[in-house]
Amino acid sequence: MKVLIGAVAAVAGLLLVAVVGLVSIVLVDDDDAQASETASGGEGLHGVPEEFRSWILKADAACDQPAMTPALLAAQLYQESKFKTSPAEATSSAGAQGPAQFLPSTFATWGRDDDGSGETSLWDIGDAVMAQGRMMCSLINSAKNSGISGDVRRLALAGYNAGWGRVIEFHGVPPKDWSGGETYNYVKIIMSTMHRYEGPELLEVSGSGAGAKALRRAATQLGIPYSYGGGSPNGPDTGSCDGVNGYLNGRCSALTTVGFDCSSLVQYAYWPSTHLPRTAAAQYGATSHHPVSRSQLKPGDLLFWSHGSTASIYHVAIYAGDSNVLHAPRTGRNVSIAPLTSAMPEEDYVGATRP
């Protein structure tokens, strides 16, 4: 059994397959945008919705195969269902169902009442993810003992998608010209996107109160991409471009990037207990009556940067303790932890407030 890493906070999140290959080159520093409301390592994990994270880690810990990792399970879940859990969004034309896309007949073999709900259901996140983990663990073991050359993870993924019999038939991953390349591309995409779920930025958040709670909630989004105009109290979402902001490599990346901008991340962190407005400037206006000096900063406090005055605030971050902030920096970057002194230009720092 593997040791389950007990990071208090990691990321939740989603990446569109369409933008997996984006090169992280920053062309424009983005300010905040107005947007409407909508909602490392082998053992680490980030970039997944909070409700999936503990189950992915638990499924990985239950497997004695070193090739199994949380990132592998996370990338597979995204490819299967994009972490969707409703029948309308997670039912395939072939009859596969739930976040791990099991046929009911296959789930009957691997499914258990892992979440203790009294029902074994492929629609329950816990039951589905644990069943996925059991099946993948078994497939990895089969691959290791099969005598078939190649990465056992690739072989296991092919077995999950096409059935282990096909792996034996082709003595490896089915070729690109088999079944329209479905299994070939399935394996290729998961293996190429897996790294995006590896290596959490660990953040220990102690204490109670609104600030600590908001910081914990924000920390679940570590690793989610910046998306200008994207995000809401309900979570990450695609954004928009305004002619200046939201562009990467000359194109509007925000339109296809599921993520947050700086103020939507803050709004998400404090929701639903505190309904902060949408933009950084408005958030400053709503909290400026409670200013906080640097020497008195507490986790969850908001920090602001401006081009000259409070009327031109362009960035907000959440104080994470130890002179660090948690923020969504700019297009081409991800939600991350950074030193307060270098998160944004020091000369632009306006001050901090406590919601």
N, C-alpha and C positions, 0 to 999 in steps of 0.2 A: 504493500500500500504506500502510495506517495504521501508526503507531508503536505497538507493543505495550507497554503500561504494565507496568513490571517491579516492581510492588509485591510485596514478599516475602510479605505476609500480607493476606488479605482474608477475607471471610466465606463460610461455607457454610451453606446453610440452606434451610429450606422454610417456606412460608406456606400455610395452608389457604385456598382460594378463599372458603370460607364466612366467614372472618374478615377478608377484605381491607378491608372498610369500617370496621373498628373505629376509634373515635376515641380518641386517646391521652390520656386523662384519668385521672390516678391518684387512686383513691378510698381505697385502703388501702395502707400500706407493708407488704410481705410479709416475714415471716421465712422461714427455710428450712423445707422439708417433707421428711418421710421418703417415699421412693418406691422401688418395686421396680425391679430392673434390667431393661432392655430395650435394646436398642442405640439521584462526581457527575459526575454529569457523564456525557456521552455515552461517554467512553472508559473510565470506571471500571467496577468490578464488585464486588458483594458479595452475600451471601445465597445462595450456591450451594454444593453439596457440593464438597469439595476436589478430588475426582477429575474433576469437570467443569470446574473453573475455568480451567485452563491451555488446555484445548481450546476453550472459548468465546472466550477472548482470542485464540487463534491463528486461529480461524475468522473473527473480526471483523477481525483484522489482514490477512487474506488478501483482504479485500473492498475495492475501491476506491470504494465508494459511501458518502458521508458519512452517509446516513440509517441505515446499518447501525450498530448499537451492541451491545456485549456485553450490556447490560441487555435489549435487545429479544430477543436469542437466549435469554437465561436465562428470561425470562418465558414465552416460547414453549415452551421445553423443559418448564417446570413444568406449563403447560397441557396439553401433549401427554401427559406420562407421570409428572409429579411426580418426575422424575429417577429413575424406577425402571428397572431393567435386566434383570429376570428375565422369562422367557416368561410365567410365571403372572401377573405384575403389569403387563406392558407389551405385551400383545397385545390388540388391539381386536376387536370383533365384526365389523368390516369387513375384518379381516386385516392392519391396520397393525401393525408390529412395532418393538420397540426403543425406546430413550429418545427418539428424534426421530420415532417413529411413521411409518416409511416403509412403503409397499407394496413388496414385493420388486421389482416391475417398475419402480417409480419410483427405488428405490435403485440399480438397475442403471445408471441414467443418471448419478447424482450421486455414487455411492459410490466410494471409493478405499481402498487399504490405508494409511491415514494414520498408523496407530500402528506400522507396520512389523512386524506380527505374522506376516506371510506369508499372511494371509487377509483379504479384504475382507468385513466383516460388519456388518450393521445393528444387531447386538447389542453390538459394541465401542463404547465411549464415544467414543473418538477418531474412528473411522470415521464414526459416526452424526452427531456434532456437526459435523465438517468438511463432511459431505454436506449437512446442514441449512444451514450457512453458505453453501455454494456455491449451493444452490437459492434461498435467500432473497436473496442478492446478485444473482443473475440476475433474480429477480422484481422486486426494487427497480429494477433497470435497465430492465426492461420497463415498469414503472409510470411511471418518469420520462419515458420516450419514447413513452408511449401516447396522450398528449393527453387522458387521462381526468383530470378534476379531483379533488382530494382529496389527503390525506396518502399519500405513496407507501408508507409503512410499512403503513398499513391495507390498501392495495391488494395489497401483497405478501403479507401474512398471509392475506388472502382467497384469493389464488391458491394458497398453500401448502395451505390447508384444502379448498378446493372445486375447484381447478384454474383456471389462468389464463383458460381459455375462458369460465368463468362470470363472471369480472370483466369481460371484454369484452362478454358477453351483457347484463349488467345495467349496463354502463358505470359500474362502481363496485363496492363491497361488496354482495353479494347482500342483499336486504332481509330484514327480520325475519320476514316471512311465507313465506320460501322455505326449504324443507327443515327446517321446525320451528325456524327461527332459529339453526340450528347454527353456520353461518359468521358470521352477524351477531354472535352472542354470543361466539364464539371471538375475533374481532377486538376486540370491546369489552373483554373481560376482560384480554387481553394488554396492550392499550394502557393500561388503567387500573392494572394491577399492575406495569408495567415500572419505574416510579420506585423501587420497593422494592429493585431490584437495582443502582441507580445509586450512584455516589459512594463509593468505599471509604475507610475511615479507614486510611490507610497506616501501617504499623508496621514499621520496620526492626529486625530482631532479629539481633544479631551474637553471636558466641561459640558455644560448644558446651556440652555437659553437659545434665543432666536438666532444669534450670530453663529454659534457653534453648529446649530442645526442646519442653517443655510450653507455654511461651509461644507458640511458633510454632503449635502445634496449636490452642491456644485462639483465636489470632488468625484462624484460618480460620472462626470462628463469629461474627465481628463482624457486627452487624446482625440476627442471629437474635433473635426476640422472647423476652422473659422469660415463662416458663410455670411457675407455682408447682407444684412436685412433678414437673415435666417433665424430660426429659433423662436420659441414662445414659452409661456408657462407650462405647456404640455410636453416640451422637449425639443430636440433638434429638428430643423426643417430646412428646405431649400430657401435661398434668398433671392436677391435681385441686384441689378446693376443700375447706376444712375448716370452713366456717361463718364464718370471718373473712378468710382469705387466699385469693387467687386470683381475686378479683372485679374487674370493670371495668364501669362504668356500670350497676351493680346486678345484673349477671349473672355467672355463673361462666365467665369467659373461658378459664381454664386448661384446661377440658375440650376446647376446640376450638382451642387454640393450641399449635402444634408449636414447642418451644423448650427452654430450660434455665432452671433457677433457679441461684442463685449457686454452690451447692456441687456440683451436677451438672456445671456447666461446669468447675469445678476438677478434679473426678473424671475427666471426659473428657480434660482437658488432660494429665494425668499417666498415664493408662492407655495401654498395658498394662504399661509398665515399672515403675510404682509404683501399687499398688492402694490408693488412699486410700478411707476410708469415705465414706458418702453425705452426711451432714449437716455443716454448718459447725462445729458444736460437736464432733462426732466427729473431724473433720479437725484441729481445734486440739489435741484430746487426743492424736491420733496423731503430731503433729509438734512439740508444745510442748517436747520435750526438746532441740530445736535452735532456740532463740530468736535473732532477728536484730534489731539496733538499726536505727533509721532511717538512720543514717549508713553502715551496712554493707549496705543492701539491694541485691540483685542480681535481674536479670530472672528471673521464675519463682517468687520467694519469695511466700509466702501472707500476706495481711494480714487481720486480724480486727477486727470491731466487736461490741460487747456492750451490753446494757441493764444495766450495773452490775457484772457479774462474769463470770468465764470460764464460769460455769455457765449464763449466759444469752446466749451468743454467737448473734447472729442474721444475720451477714453475713460472707462471705469474698470476697476479690478476689485477683488475681494481679498482682504488681508488674511493670510494663511498661517501667521505666526512665524517666529524666528526671522523677522525682517524679510519675509517672502510674501508674494501675492499669487493668487490663482486668477487667471484671466484668459480671455480669448483675444490673442494679440492682433492679428491682421490676416488678410488673405494669404494663403499659402502656408500658414502655421496652424497648429492645433491648440486646443485648450491645454494650458500647461501651468507649471509653477515656475516663477522667476523671482530673482531678487528685486525688492522694492526699488533699489537705487538704479536698476538698469532695465526694468520692465518697459519703461517709456523714457524719453529724454528727461533728465533730472530737472532741467530748467522749466519744464512744462508742468511740473507737479503743483497742483492747486491746494490739496489738503484732503482730509478724511472726514467722514461722517459716520454716524451710527444709526441705522434705521430703527 
